[in-house]
Amino acid sequence: MYTYLRLLAILFFCQSLIIGWPTLAMSEETTAHALSNLEALSLADAFLAEDKFAEAEKIYQALRSSPQKEIVIEALFKLGTLSAVQKNYTRAIQFYFEILNSHPELTRVRLELARTYFSDTDYENAEFHFRLAQGDKNLPSEVKENITRFLTAIYSQKNWDLVGTFGALPESNINKVSGNREECINTIYGTFCRRLPGKESGVGLRAGLHGNYYQRLSKNFSFRHTAGFSVVDHRMSSNDDNSIFLASGPRLMFNNGELSLQATYARRWAANDEYSIAPGLRLETTFDIGRNLSLDMGAAWEKNDYADNYINSLLHGDTTSVYTEARYVLTNKSFVSSGLNYIDENTRVNSYSNNMYGGSLGYFNEFPWGISLYLKASLNQVQYKDASLYITDSGDIKEKVRCDNIFSSMVRFSNRNWQYLGFSPAVSYIYTDRNSNINNYSYDNHRIEFSIRKIF
């Protein structure tokens, strides 16, 4: 076989000296002496098998100009394979994405992309594409088993992850002021009104960094250390909102997932002044149920202390939260997600105590040209535990238990072809509608956010 291929190689190189490399793009009928695309591909594969990378790449690159779509795809795929063998993972990923840009449905390419991310220790992207590949209903059983082994290895081999975001976002005080322009109250001396703060808006900057370090002690046991910060800087300092978060605790890995318990510490600054400190605990787990379904669950408790004595006299207390989110892979380029959440906030003054519960539904899809779209909608109800005095629209003072219904929807658009040095930009449109039985707390808000995300 190799003797035959070497003869083909000699013929091929002699021909290239006479009529040049573009011959590879010609059909078989162009010349009886020219190698066909399939023969050239076989020759390049033989060079690749013998680790003759330069010779193989020269042929693969020439085949990219072939009029046959299948030949071009195979040449790009082999260029990715060649780059991965040489441990040039960034270049390999670029070749695989060049195929997926026009053919996101090709599972074979997505699997090699995931394997390349795994070899490059980019476990988050590796897991994402392995899970999408599982959506192919025609996967052979041995391939499904290999994916499971890779996912298990990701849980156990991950040493650290770091996600950074930076972007511009419109900020306003729309959710901090009344929905009315003035507030009036009826008294025995007549009706008195005061002008309420007006709504202001502008563009703020947001930056954040969040990471985990996994201190492995054995194959299935480690300590998970978490740290992160978030900064929102705005021309209206009253809208500045900065926070840090720290957590640490044991982490247990098992075949299809992991479980961690951490002590937590959060600190927040609002309007450039210290606002609150919240130590607590959290329990989180993620695991797979079958091939296409994964589940994230968590519970947390925090003790809330506020820097301002007056605010602390009202809001000092604790918060307990529980959430669950499921993700089901529909196809090798799409998935749906759904979640449920519950928060119980207890405060010193019971009229500020509340329960919030709700759910969300999301859908992700990859399209040609590297476009990704993520849609998400959520609905939450916040029910306060005790009545408080409010001024009605008619100017009367009444006692009422507050209840808010909050609807939010988001559309996030991104294009992986816009990536630069691993940074991936995205544009999000977010709509929020809070409908309260106390009119002053009702508002609706439209927002567009531009962000850049980097997974290290």
Residue, then its C-alpha position, 0 to 999 in steps of 0.5 A: m500500500y505505502t509503495y503505491l502511495r509513494l509512487l503516487a507521491i512521485l507522480f504528484f510532485c512531478q506534476s506539481l512542478i509542471i502545472g502547479w498546485p491548483t491542479l488539486a482543485m480540478s476534476e478528474e476529467t481535466t487531465a488524465h495525468a492529474l491526481s484526483n482529489l480523492e487520490a490526493l487526499s489519500l496521499a496526504d493521509a499517508f503522509l500524516a500517518e507517517d508524521k510527515f506533517a509538512e508534506a501532508e499540510k501542503i496537500y490539505q491546504a491545496l485541497r481547500s480550493s476544491p469545488q467539491k464541498e466534501i473534499v474541502i470539509e475533509a481537508l479542513f478536518k485533517l488540518g485540524t487533526l494535524s494541528a492537534v497532533q502537533k499540540n497547536y490546539t488554538r490552530a486546530i480549534q480554528f479549523y474545526f470552527e471553520i467547518l462548523n460555521s457552515h455546518p454546525e450539524l456535523t457531530r464528528v467535527r464537534l467531537e474532535l473540537a471537544r477533544t481538542y479543548f480537553s487536550d488544551t485543558d479548557y474543560e468548560n468548553a470541552e464539556f459544552h461541546f461534548r454535551l451538544a454532541q450527545g444530542d445526535k441520536n445516531l451516535p454509536s454506543e461506543v462513542k456515547e460511552n467515550i463521551t461519558r468517560f470524557l465528562t467523568a474525567i473533566y469532573s476529576q481533572k479540572n484544577w481551576d477555572l476563571v471567567g472574566t467579563f467586561g462591558a458597557l451597560p445602560e444603568s438607571n435609577i428606575n428601580k430605585v424611584s417611584g413610578n410617579r412624578e409626585e406623591c400626595i397625601n391627604t390631611i385635615y389641612g388639605t392635600f400636600c404633595r412633594r416632587l419625587p426624584g426623577k428617573e436618570s440614566g446613562v452608560g456604566l461600566r461593568a467588570g467581573l472576575h470569578g474563579n475556582y481552584y480545586q485543591r485535589l487530595s485524591k482522585n475523588f476528593s478535593f477542596r474547592h476555593t472560590a473567589g470573585f468580584s463585581v464592579v459597576d461604575h457609573r457617572m451617577s455614583s448613587n448607582d455604583d455597586n461593588s462586591i466581593f465573594l469568597a468561599s471554601g470547602p470540601r468537594l466530592m467527585f463521583n462518576n456522573g457529577e460532583l458535590s461541594l459544601q463551602a463556607t461563604y463570605a460576601r461584602r458589598w459597597a453601594a454608592n461608594d459606601e460600605y453597605s453589607i456583610a454576609p457570611g454563610l454556607r452553600l451546598e452545590t451539586t451537578f450530575d448527569i441523568g442519562r445521556n442528554l439530561s444534566l441537573d444543577m442544584g444548590a442551597a445557601w444560607e447567609k446572615n445579613d449585617y448592614a453598615d448603616n445602623y438605621i438600615n440594620s435595625l430594619l433589615h438585619g436577618d438571614t436569607t435562605s435560598v434553594y435552586t435547581e436547573a435542568r438542561y436537556v440537549l435536543t440536537n447536536k447544536s441546541f438545548v433547552s433549560s428550565g429552573l426553579n428557585y425559592i428565596d426566604e428573606n427574614t428581616r428584623v422588621n417583619s414587613y420587609s421579610n419576604n418569600m420569592y419563588g419562581g421559574s425560568l425557561g431557556y433555549f440555545n441554538e447554534f446557527p451557520w456563520g458562527i452565530s449563537l442565540y440564547l433566549k431566556a424568560s423568568l417569572n418570580q413572585v415576591q410575597y411580603k410577610d406583613a402589612s405596612l403603611y403606604i400612600t395610595d394614588s388617591g393620597d390616602i394612607k392604607e395598610k397593605v401587604r406588598c406583593d410583586n410579580i416580576f417578569s424578565s426576558m433576555v435575548r443574547f446574541s454572539n458570534r464566535n467568529w468575532q473572538y480575539l485572543g479568546f475573548s468572546p463579545a455578546v450583545s444582550y437585550i433584557y426586558t424587566d416588568r415589575n407589577s406590584n400591588i403598591n403602585n410606587y414599586s411598579y416599573d418596566n425597564h428595557r436594557i441593552e448590554f454589551s459584554i466581553r467574556k473570557i474563559f481561562 
